[in-house]
Amino acid sequence: MVDLHTGYLRLALRSPLVASASPLTGSLDDLRRLENAGAGAVVLPSLFQEQLTEEARVLTQGAGLRLGRQSLQRSLARLRNYNTGPEGYLTLVQEAKAALDIPVIASLNAVEPGDWVQYAPLLEEAGADAVELNIYFVATHFGLPGHEIETRCTTLVRTLRDQLGIPLAVKLSPYFSAMGNLALQVVDAGADGLVLFNRFYQPDIDLETLEVASTLNLSDPTELRLPLRWIGILHGQLPASMAASSGVHSGLDAAKALLAGADVAMTTSALLLYGPEHLATMEAELRGWLERNGHGSVAEIRGKASRQAVRDADAYERANYLRTLTTITPSRRQS
């Protein structure tokens, strides 16, 4: 029998398949379904800094990212459909811990330190096994240099780390000029793990109203390639766990993440598309691949295709770009 056990954030998991933050993980019934389907851990829906900040003050003065009061209040009201709000979130953590035998990870979405960080210890008291900090920041201010954004991230991590006695994971976006250096800084600031990557939901334009529209597009498996690259590059370089996020739709996708060096593979879109029971299908696919290739455990394959392990390490860097271009075949169809 293949051993799927893995470690993540100093936690022992029965499987590397983790259900990441989504409306599914905000329901006790769905949380039970996810556990029964084989989830190694669950990440609860994100609670947002704006929901925890007194007077609903948004972001920092220097970021140039303030919502109008009415717009903000409408946004916060809509978030009630996504999470239970500050009052109910602690109850969700408590109830999830009482109902499940797998680790329960709370999620905070933020961009800067503030009084709201005092809420973090309450998550620990409620029974959360770990906290995932999702840093979702769009730098629209033209006078804000890149190094200040990185400093803001590490300061936020350090501030939250000081509030917590349980493990802390940090979910980053890929939009940094020196990802390797930032990853090192974030771990030095106190992160026990990195979740790579956050998917930024891009705005669209409604051609009828000429308004900016918010639309949700679920991920597809091709989006896994970006996390694979950076997990493969970072594997063995940082004293921290790593989770692959974005584009994990099957057990074979999870196998790729593990081969690159991830400790766990997180999935959301596939579960929203196919339901919590899809995790059982993913587990069967992962087990099948391991058995067919003669591997007895997840631990055996972790990092086997990382940059340190492959014969051609350049494939993770510029060489991949050059080789990919040679595979393009122009269409010869005539109009």
C-alpha positions as CSV (number, residue, x, y, z in Angstrom):
1,M,0.0,0.0,0.0
2,V,1.3,3.4,-1.0
3,D,2.0,5.7,1.9
4,L,0.5,9.2,1.3
5,H,1.4,10.7,4.6
6,T,3.3,14.0,4.5
7,G,4.3,16.9,6.7
8,Y,3.2,20.5,6.3
9,L,3.8,23.4,8.6
10,R,5.0,21.0,11.3
11,L,1.7,19.2,11.0
12,A,1.3,15.5,10.2
13,L,-1.1,15.0,7.3
14,R,-2.6,11.7,6.1
15,S,-2.5,13.0,2.5
16,P,-0.8,15.7,0.5
17,L,-4.2,16.7,-1.0
18,V,-5.5,19.9,0.8
19,A,-8.7,21.7,0.2
20,S,-7.8,25.4,0.1
21,A,-9.9,28.4,1.0
22,S,-13.3,28.6,-0.7
23,P,-17.0,28.7,0.1
24,L,-16.9,24.9,0.4
25,T,-14.6,25.1,3.4
26,G,-17.0,27.5,5.1
27,S,-19.7,24.9,5.6
28,L,-19.5,22.1,8.2
29,D,-21.4,19.7,6.0
30,D,-18.9,20.3,3.1
31,L,-15.9,20.1,5.5
32,R,-17.1,16.7,6.6
33,R,-17.5,15.7,2.9
34,L,-14.0,16.9,2.2
35,E,-12.6,14.9,5.1
36,N,-14.5,11.8,4.1
37,A,-13.2,12.2,0.5
38,G,-9.6,12.1,1.7
39,A,-8.5,15.7,2.4
40,G,-5.2,15.8,4.3
41,A,-6.2,19.3,5.7
42,V,-8.6,22.1,5.0
43,V,-8.1,25.8,4.8
44,L,-11.1,27.8,5.9
45,P,-12.4,30.8,3.8
46,S,-10.3,33.9,4.2
47,L,-11.2,36.6,6.7
48,F,-10.3,40.0,5.3
49,Q,-8.3,42.7,7.0
50,E,-11.0,45.1,6.0
51,Q,-13.5,43.1,8.0
52,L,-11.3,43.4,11.1
53,T,-10.1,47.0,10.8
54,E,-11.9,49.6,13.0
55,E,-13.9,52.1,10.9
56,A,-13.3,49.8,7.9
57,R,-10.2,51.7,7.0
58,V,-8.6,50.2,3.9
59,L,-4.9,49.5,3.3
60,T,-2.3,52.2,3.8
61,Q,-2.4,55.9,3.0
62,G,0.6,55.6,0.8
63,A,-0.8,52.9,-1.4
64,G,-3.5,55.0,-3.0
65,L,-5.9,52.2,-2.7
66,R,-9.0,53.5,-0.8
67,L,-12.5,52.4,-1.6
68,G,-15.3,54.9,-1.2
69,R,-17.2,54.3,2.0
70,Q,-20.4,53.2,0.3
71,S,-18.5,50.9,-2.1
72,L,-16.6,49.4,0.8
73,Q,-19.7,48.8,2.8
74,R,-21.3,47.0,-0.2
75,S,-18.2,44.9,-0.6
76,L,-18.1,44.0,3.0
77,A,-21.8,43.1,3.0
78,R,-21.2,40.8,0.0
79,L,-18.4,39.0,1.9
80,R,-21.0,37.7,4.2
81,N,-21.8,35.2,1.5
82,Y,-18.2,34.1,1.5
83,N,-17.4,33.9,5.2
84,T,-19.1,34.2,8.5
85,G,-17.5,37.6,9.4
86,P,-15.3,38.2,12.4
87,E,-18.1,37.3,14.9
88,G,-18.8,33.9,13.3
89,Y,-15.3,33.0,12.2
90,L,-14.1,31.9,15.6
91,T,-17.2,29.7,16.0
92,L,-16.5,28.1,12.6
93,V,-12.9,27.3,13.7
94,Q,-14.2,25.8,16.9
95,E,-16.9,23.7,15.2
96,A,-14.6,22.6,12.5
97,K,-12.0,21.4,15.0
98,A,-14.7,19.5,16.9
99,A,-16.1,17.9,13.8
100,L,-12.9,16.9,12.0
101,D,-9.9,14.8,12.7
102,I,-7.7,16.5,10.1
103,P,-5.8,19.8,10.6
104,V,-7.9,23.0,10.3
105,I,-6.0,26.0,8.9
106,A,-7.5,29.5,9.4
107,S,-7.0,32.1,6.6
108,L,-6.4,35.8,6.9
109,N,-6.2,38.0,3.8
110,A,-4.3,41.3,4.4
111,V,-1.8,43.8,3.1
112,E,-0.4,45.7,6.2
113,P,-0.1,45.4,9.9
114,G,-2.6,47.2,12.1
115,D,-4.9,46.7,15.1
116,W,-6.5,43.8,13.3
117,V,-3.6,41.5,14.0
118,Q,-4.8,41.2,17.6
119,Y,-7.5,39.0,16.2
120,A,-4.9,36.3,15.2
121,P,-4.3,34.9,18.7
122,L,-8.1,34.3,19.0
123,L,-7.8,31.9,16.0
124,E,-5.2,30.0,17.9
125,E,-7.4,29.9,21.1
126,A,-10.3,28.7,19.0
127,G,-8.3,25.7,18.0
128,A,-6.8,26.5,14.6
129,D,-3.8,24.2,13.8
130,A,-2.2,26.9,11.7
131,V,-2.9,30.2,10.0
132,E,-2.5,31.0,6.3
133,L,-1.7,34.7,5.6
134,N,-2.9,35.6,2.1
135,I,-1.1,38.8,0.9
136,Y,-3.2,40.2,-1.9
137,F,-1.9,43.6,-2.8
138,V,-2.1,45.5,-6.1
139,A,0.6,48.3,-6.3
140,T,-1.2,51.0,-8.3
141,H,0.6,53.9,-6.8
142,F,3.3,55.0,-9.3
143,G,5.5,56.4,-6.6
144,L,5.7,53.2,-4.6
145,P,9.1,51.4,-5.3
146,G,9.3,47.6,-5.4
147,H,11.5,47.3,-2.3
148,E,9.0,49.1,-0.2
149,I,6.3,46.5,-1.2
150,E,8.7,43.7,-0.2
151,T,9.4,45.4,3.1
152,R,5.7,45.8,3.7
153,C,5.2,42.0,3.1
154,T,8.0,41.0,5.5
155,T,6.9,43.5,8.1
156,L,3.4,42.0,8.0
157,V,4.7,38.5,8.3
158,R,6.9,39.4,11.2
159,T,4.1,41.2,13.0
160,L,1.7,38.3,12.6
161,R,4.4,35.8,13.6
162,D,4.8,37.7,16.9
163,Q,1.1,37.2,17.6
164,L,1.0,33.4,17.0
165,G,2.3,30.3,18.6
166,I,1.0,28.0,15.9
167,P,2.5,27.6,12.4
168,L,2.2,30.4,9.9
169,A,2.0,29.9,6.1
170,V,2.2,32.8,3.7
171,K,0.4,32.8,0.4
172,L,2.2,35.0,-2.2
173,S,1.4,36.3,-5.6
174,P,4.0,35.6,-8.4
175,Y,4.3,39.3,-9.3
176,F,7.6,40.1,-7.7
177,S,10.8,41.0,-9.5
178,A,13.0,38.8,-7.3
179,M,10.8,35.9,-6.1
180,G,13.6,33.8,-4.7
181,N,15.0,36.7,-2.6
182,L,11.5,37.6,-1.3
183,A,10.8,34.0,-0.4
184,L,13.9,33.9,1.7
185,Q,13.0,37.2,3.4
186,V,9.5,36.0,4.2
187,V,10.8,32.8,5.7
188,D,13.4,34.8,7.7
189,A,10.5,37.0,8.9
190,G,8.9,33.9,10.5
191,A,6.9,32.0,7.9
192,D,6.9,28.3,8.4
193,G,5.7,27.7,4.9
194,L,4.9,29.3,1.5
195,V,1.8,28.8,-0.6
196,L,2.6,29.4,-4.3
197,F,0.7,31.1,-5.7
198,N,-2.3,33.3,-5.1
199,R,-4.4,33.8,-8.2
200,F,-5.2,37.5,-8.8
201,Y,-8.7,37.8,-10.2
202,Q,-8.3,40.3,-13.1
203,P,-11.1,42.8,-13.9
204,D,-13.0,42.7,-17.1
205,I,-14.9,45.4,-19.0
206,D,-18.6,45.2,-19.7
207,L,-19.0,46.4,-23.3
208,E,-22.7,47.3,-22.7
209,T,-22.3,49.4,-19.6
210,L,-18.6,50.4,-20.0
211,E,-18.1,49.5,-16.4
212,V,-15.4,47.4,-14.8
213,A,-16.9,43.9,-14.2
214,S,-15.8,41.4,-11.6
215,T,-16.0,37.9,-13.0
216,L,-14.8,34.6,-11.6
217,N,-12.8,32.3,-13.9
218,L,-11.8,29.1,-12.3
219,S,-8.3,27.8,-12.8
220,D,-7.2,25.2,-15.4
221,P,-4.3,22.7,-15.2
222,T,-2.0,24.8,-17.3
223,E,-1.8,27.3,-14.5
224,L,0.1,24.8,-12.4
225,R,3.2,25.4,-14.5
226,L,4.1,28.7,-12.7
227,P,4.0,27.2,-9.2
228,L,5.9,24.2,-10.5
229,R,8.7,26.4,-11.7
230,W,9.2,28.3,-8.4
231,I,8.7,25.3,-6.2
232,G,11.2,23.4,-8.2
233,I,13.7,26.3,-7.9
234,L,13.1,26.9,-4.2
235,H,13.1,23.2,-3.1
236,G,16.0,22.6,-0.8
237,Q,16.9,26.2,-0.5
238,L,14.5,27.3,2.3
239,P,13.8,25.8,5.8
240,A,10.1,26.0,5.1
241,S,7.2,23.9,3.9
242,M,5.8,24.6,0.4
243,A,2.3,24.2,-1.0
244,A,1.4,24.2,-4.7
245,S,-1.7,26.2,-5.4
246,S,-3.4,27.1,-8.8
247,G,-4.1,24.5,-11.4
248,V,-4.2,21.4,-9.3
249,H,-7.2,19.5,-10.8
250,S,-6.1,15.8,-10.7
251,G,-3.9,13.4,-8.8
252,L,-1.4,13.6,-11.7
253,D,-1.2,17.4,-11.1
254,A,-0.6,16.7,-7.4
255,A,2.2,14.2,-8.4
256,K,3.9,16.9,-10.5
257,A,3.7,19.3,-7.5
258,L,5.3,16.7,-5.2
259,L,8.0,15.9,-7.8
260,A,8.9,19.6,-8.0
261,G,9.3,19.7,-4.2
262,A,5.9,20.6,-2.7
263,D,4.8,19.1,0.6
264,V,1.2,19.4,-0.3
265,A,-1.0,20.2,-3.3
266,M,-3.9,22.6,-2.7
267,T,-7.0,22.5,-4.8
268,T,-10.1,24.8,-5.0
269,S,-11.4,25.1,-8.6
270,A,-11.6,21.4,-9.2
271,L,-13.7,21.0,-6.0
272,L,-16.0,23.8,-7.0
273,L,-16.4,22.2,-10.4
274,Y,-16.9,18.6,-9.4
275,G,-17.7,18.7,-5.7
276,P,-15.8,17.6,-2.6
277,E,-15.9,13.9,-3.6
278,H,-13.5,14.7,-6.4
279,L,-10.8,14.5,-3.8
280,A,-11.3,10.7,-3.7
281,T,-10.8,10.6,-7.5
282,M,-7.6,12.7,-7.2
283,E,-6.3,10.4,-4.4
284,A,-6.9,7.3,-6.5
285,E,-5.1,8.9,-9.5
286,L,-2.1,9.8,-7.3
287,R,-2.0,6.3,-5.7
288,G,-2.2,4.8,-9.2
289,W,0.7,6.8,-10.5
290,L,2.9,6.1,-7.5
291,E,2.2,2.3,-7.8
292,R,2.7,2.2,-11.5
293,N,6.1,3.8,-11.2
294,G,7.2,1.7,-8.2
295,H,7.1,4.3,-5.5
296,G,6.1,3.3,-2.0
297,S,5.5,6.8,-0.6
298,V,5.0,10.4,-1.2
299,A,8.3,11.1,0.5
300,E,10.2,9.1,-2.1
301,I,9.2,11.4,-4.9
302,R,9.4,14.8,-3.2
303,G,11.8,17.0,-5.1
304,K,12.9,14.3,-7.6
305,A,12.2,16.8,-10.4
306,S,13.4,19.9,-8.6
307,R,16.1,22.1,-10.1
308,Q,18.6,20.5,-7.8
309,A,17.7,17.0,-8.9
310,V,17.2,17.2,-12.7
311,R,20.1,16.8,-15.1
312,D,19.2,20.0,-16.9
313,A,18.7,22.6,-14.3
314,D,18.6,25.3,-17.0
315,A,15.2,24.0,-17.9
316,Y,13.8,25.9,-15.0
317,E,15.2,29.2,-16.2
318,R,15.7,31.0,-19.6
319,A,16.4,27.8,-21.5
320,N,12.8,26.7,-21.1
321,Y,11.7,29.8,-22.9
322,L,14.1,29.3,-25.8
323,R,13.1,25.6,-26.2
324,T,9.4,26.3,-25.9
325,L,9.6,28.7,-28.8
326,T,11.0,26.0,-31.1
327,T,7.9,23.9,-30.5
328,I,5.6,26.4,-32.1
329,T,4.3,25.4,-35.5
330,P,2.5,28.2,-37.4
331,S,-0.8,27.4,-39.0
332,R,-0.7,26.9,-42.8
333,R,-4.4,27.1,-43.4
334,Q,-5.5,29.3,-46.3
335,S,-8.4,31.7,-45.9
